[in-house]
Amino acid sequence: MMSNYSPEELASFRTVFEDAIASFSPMMLTTSNRLQVAQNILACAATGERDQSELRLTALANVKASQT
């Protein structure tokens, strides 16, 4: 089931996403990590969470440093 979010909520989620990605080192800026961050934000938002601080904490869960 797809949730319906307002334009304001989507803008907030995007801000959280961009802030989380900005905290990454260049080696962590992988497609996989970006996808994980987006999935984390949407999963948390689906529970009703809208606080950007809480969303950001959740956004960074399970993000892995890339192996070189």
C-alpha positions in Angstrom: 0.0 0.0 0.0 1.3 3.4 -0.9 1.1 6.3 1.5 0.0 9.7 0.4 2.2 12.5 1.7 1.6 16.2 1.4 4.0 18.3 -0.6 5.3 19.8 2.7 6.0 16.3 4.0 7.8 15.2 0.9 9.9 18.4 1.0 10.8 17.6 4.7 11.7 14.0 3.7 13.9 15.4 0.9 15.7 17.7 3.4 16.3 14.9 5.7 17.6 12.8 2.8 19.9 15.5 1.6 21.2 16.3 5.1 22.0 12.6 5.7 23.7 12.2 2.4 25.8 15.4 3.0 27.2 13.7 6.2 28.7 10.9 4.1 32.3 10.7 3.2 32.9 10.5 -0.6 33.5 6.8 -0.3 30.1 6.2 1.3 28.2 8.0 -1.5 27.1 4.8 -3.2 23.8 4.1 -4.9 23.2 1.4 -2.3 23.7 3.7 0.6 21.5 6.4 -1.0 18.8 3.8 -1.5 19.1 2.6 2.1 18.7 6.1 3.4 15.6 6.7 1.3 14.1 3.4 2.4 14.8 4.2 6.1 13.2 7.6 5.9 10.1 6.3 4.1 9.8 3.3 6.5 10.0 5.6 9.5 7.6 8.1 8.0 5.1 5.3 7.3 4.9 4.9 11.1 3.7 8.5 11.4 7.0 10.0 12.4 7.5 13.6 11.1 10.2 15.0 13.4 13.2 15.7 11.2 15.7 14.8 13.9 14.1 11.4 14.4 13.9 10.8 10.7 17.6 11.7 10.3 18.6 9.3 13.0 16.7 6.5 11.4 17.9 7.5 7.9 21.5 6.6 8.8 20.6 3.2 10.3 22.2 0.2 8.5 24.3 2.4 6.2 27.6 0.7 5.5 31.0 2.1 4.8 32.2 1.0 1.5 35.0 -1.5 1.3 38.1 -0.6 -0.7 
